[in-house]
Amino acid sequence: MKTLVVSVLSLAAASAFAQEAASSLSFNAAAVSDYRYRGISQTRLKPALQGGLDYAHASGFYVGAWTSTIQWIKDAGGDSQAEIDVYGGYKAEIAPGLTADVGLLQYVYPSHKLGISPDTLEVYGALSCGPVTAKYSHSTTNLFGFAASKKSGYFDVTANFDIGDGLTLTPHVGHQTVKNNSAASYTDYSLTLAKDFSGFVVSGAIVGTDAEKSAYTSAANNKFLGKTSFVLGLKKTF
């Protein structure tokens, strides 16, 4: 019996160690020529600095945080110059070749000083099959400061194709519905080509939308924030 107990405890310890070894903590830092989120520039078509951290447990649970410099809050009359995202969820294979991902994402704009808070909480769910991922995000608060926009939704489909020699091609299309504001609803699209240089990823993307200019034009310089343009990026994961 003692031998059996020791064997069981040894197996349990080995299993726990294997799970811990399979868990991961990573950090990332990036610079982009324009921070586009769902096709809309958050930086008035200007560069941004970004960074984040992610922890993924072997069980499938994960948490993370990410931040970027922004401009649109100040352009809207507020004071925040940063976006902070905090998220967590669970990701697992539910069938051979099919992975599910569910979670919560909180967007925070510190000291924004806007009349309607731009802070937004979304619940999301995604399914991935091979290189293709379909995802739906649903806001449980007003969406990024739009009045009476609770229960807005964003549906997107993204694919990642490894085309060899460290190159990845990523086509994407999404549709943002803003509740009670059809003028602010739109479709976005992008095509990104990225190259991994020993851990430094250089990317170039064509990004655009069919958004209405009246809803997404910067008050600071009268530029359309959803126009089609080319965005460069450099990212390093540690």
C-alpha positions in Angstrom: 0.0 0.0 0.0 2.8 2.4 0.9 4.4 1.7 -2.5 1.1 2.4 -4.2 0.6 5.7 -2.3 4.1 6.9 -3.2 3.5 6.0 -6.9 0.2 7.9 -7.0 1.8 10.9 -5.3 4.7 10.8 -7.7 2.4 10.6 -10.7 0.3 13.6 -9.4 3.5 15.6 -8.8 4.8 14.8 -12.3 1.4 15.8 -13.8 1.4 19.1 -11.9 4.9 19.8 -12.9 4.1 19.0 -16.6 1.1 21.4 -16.4 3.2 24.1 -14.8 6.0 23.6 -17.5 3.4 23.9 -20.2 2.1 27.2 -18.8 3.7 30.4 -20.2 4.3 34.0 -19.5 5.2 36.4 -22.3 5.8 40.1 -22.8 5.5 42.1 -26.0 6.5 45.6 -27.2 5.6 47.2 -30.5 5.6 50.4 -32.5 3.1 51.1 -35.3 2.7 53.9 -37.8 -1.0 54.1 -36.9 -3.0 52.3 -34.2 -6.0 51.0 -36.1 -8.6 49.2 -34.0 -11.5 47.6 -36.0 -10.3 49.7 -38.9 -10.6 53.1 -37.1 -7.5 55.1 -36.2 -7.1 55.6 -32.5 -4.1 58.0 -32.9 -5.4 60.5 -35.5 -3.5 58.5 -38.2 -0.2 59.0 -36.3 2.3 56.5 -34.7 1.7 54.7 -31.4 3.8 52.7 -28.9 2.3 49.5 -27.5 3.1 46.8 -25.0 1.5 43.9 -23.1 1.9 40.7 -21.1 0.1 37.4 -21.3 -0.1 34.4 -19.0 -1.5 31.1 -20.4 -2.1 28.2 -18.0 -1.8 24.6 -19.2 -5.5 24.1 -18.3 -6.5 26.5 -21.0 -7.2 29.6 -18.8 -5.4 32.8 -19.6 -5.2 36.4 -18.5 -3.4 39.4 -20.0 -3.0 43.2 -20.2 -2.1 45.5 -23.0 -1.7 49.2 -23.5 -1.3 51.7 -26.3 -0.8 55.4 -26.7 -3.9 57.0 -28.2 -5.2 60.4 -29.4 -8.9 60.2 -29.9 -9.9 60.9 -26.2 -8.1 64.3 -26.2 -9.6 65.1 -29.7 -13.0 64.4 -28.2 -12.4 67.0 -25.4 -11.1 64.5 -22.8 -7.7 64.1 -21.2 -6.5 60.4 -21.5 -3.6 59.6 -23.7 -3.6 55.8 -23.1 -5.8 52.8 -23.6 -5.4 49.9 -21.2 -7.0 46.5 -21.9 -7.4 43.8 -19.3 -8.7 40.4 -20.4 -9.1 36.8 -19.3 -10.7 33.7 -20.7 -10.6 30.0 -21.5 -9.3 28.4 -24.7 -9.5 24.7 -25.5 -9.9 22.2 -28.3 -13.5 21.0 -28.3 -13.2 18.6 -31.2 -10.4 17.5 -33.5 -9.1 20.6 -35.3 -11.8 22.9 -33.6 -10.8 25.3 -30.9 -13.2 27.4 -28.8 -12.2 30.6 -27.0 -14.5 32.6 -24.5 -13.6 35.5 -22.3 -14.1 39.1 -21.1 -12.2 42.2 -22.2 -12.3 45.5 -20.3 -11.1 48.7 -22.1 -10.0 51.4 -19.7 -9.1 55.1 -20.6 -7.6 56.5 -17.4 -8.7 60.1 -16.4 -10.7 60.4 -19.6 -12.9 63.3 -18.3 -15.6 62.8 -20.9 -19.3 63.2 -20.2 -20.1 59.6 -21.3 -17.5 57.1 -20.2 -15.5 55.5 -23.1 -14.6 52.6 -20.8 -16.1 49.4 -22.3 -16.6 45.8 -21.2 -17.1 43.1 -23.8 -17.8 39.4 -23.6 -16.5 37.4 -26.6 -16.5 34.0 -28.1 -14.5 32.5 -31.0 -14.2 29.3 -32.9 -11.0 28.4 -34.8 -10.7 25.7 -37.5 -7.3 25.4 -39.2 -6.1 28.8 -40.1 -9.5 30.5 -39.8 -11.1 32.1 -36.7 -14.6 33.5 -36.4 -15.3 35.7 -33.4 -18.1 37.7 -31.9 -17.7 40.4 -29.3 -20.7 41.8 -27.4 -20.6 45.0 -25.3 -22.3 44.9 -21.9 -21.8 48.6 -21.4 -21.9 51.6 -23.8 -19.5 51.1 -26.6 -16.5 53.5 -26.5 -18.6 56.5 -25.4 -21.5 56.2 -27.9 -24.7 57.1 -26.0 -27.3 54.3 -25.5 -25.0 51.8 -27.3 -25.1 48.9 -24.8 -25.4 45.5 -26.5 -23.4 46.6 -29.6 -21.7 43.8 -31.4 -18.6 43.1 -33.5 -18.3 40.0 -35.7 -15.1 39.3 -37.6 -13.4 36.5 -39.5 -9.6 36.3 -39.6 -7.2 33.8 -41.2 -3.5 33.3 -40.7 -1.6 31.6 -43.5 2.0 30.5 -43.0 3.4 31.0 -46.5 7.0 29.9 -45.6 10.3 31.6 -45.0 8.9 33.2 -41.8 6.2 35.0 -43.7 2.5 35.1 -42.6 -0.4 36.4 -44.6 -3.5 37.6 -42.6 -6.7 38.6 -44.3 -9.5 40.0 -42.1 -13.0 41.3 -42.4 -15.3 42.5 -39.6 -18.5 44.4 -39.0 -19.2 46.7 -36.1 -22.8 47.3 -35.2 -23.4 50.3 -32.8 -26.7 49.9 -31.0 -29.1 52.8 -31.7 -26.6 54.5 -34.0 -26.7 53.1 -37.6 -24.5 56.0 -38.8 -21.6 54.7 -36.6 -22.0 51.1 -37.8 -19.5 50.0 -40.5 -17.5 47.2 -42.0 -13.7 47.0 -41.8 -11.1 45.0 -43.7 -7.4 44.4 -43.8 -4.6 42.4 -45.4 -1.4 42.0 -43.4 1.9 40.5 -44.5 4.4 39.9 -41.6 8.0 38.6 -41.5 9.7 37.1 -38.5 13.3 38.1 -38.2 14.6 36.1 -35.2 11.8 37.2 -32.9 11.4 40.7 -34.4 8.2 40.7 -36.5 7.9 43.4 -39.2 4.5 43.9 -40.7 2.8 45.9 -43.4 -1.0 46.1 -43.7 -3.6 47.6 -46.0 -6.4 48.7 -43.7 -9.8 50.3 -44.6 -13.5 50.7 -43.8 -16.7 51.8 -45.3 -17.5 53.9 -42.2 -19.3 57.2 -42.7 -17.0 60.2 -42.5 -19.6 62.1 -40.4 -19.1 59.6 -37.6 -15.4 59.1 -37.7 -13.7 62.3 -38.7 -11.2 63.8 -36.3 -12.3 67.1 -34.8 -8.6 68.1 -34.4 -7.5 68.0 -38.0 -10.7 67.1 -40.0 -9.1 63.8 -41.2 -11.2 60.7 -41.8 -10.0 58.1 -39.3 -11.4 55.1 -41.3 -9.8 55.8 -44.6 -7.9 53.1 -46.5 -4.1 53.4 -45.8 -0.9 51.4 -45.3 0.2 50.6 -41.7 3.7 49.5 -40.7 4.5 47.7 -37.5 7.4 46.3 -35.5 6.8 43.8 -32.7 9.0 41.9 -30.3 7.8 39.1 -28.0 9.9 38.1 -25.0 
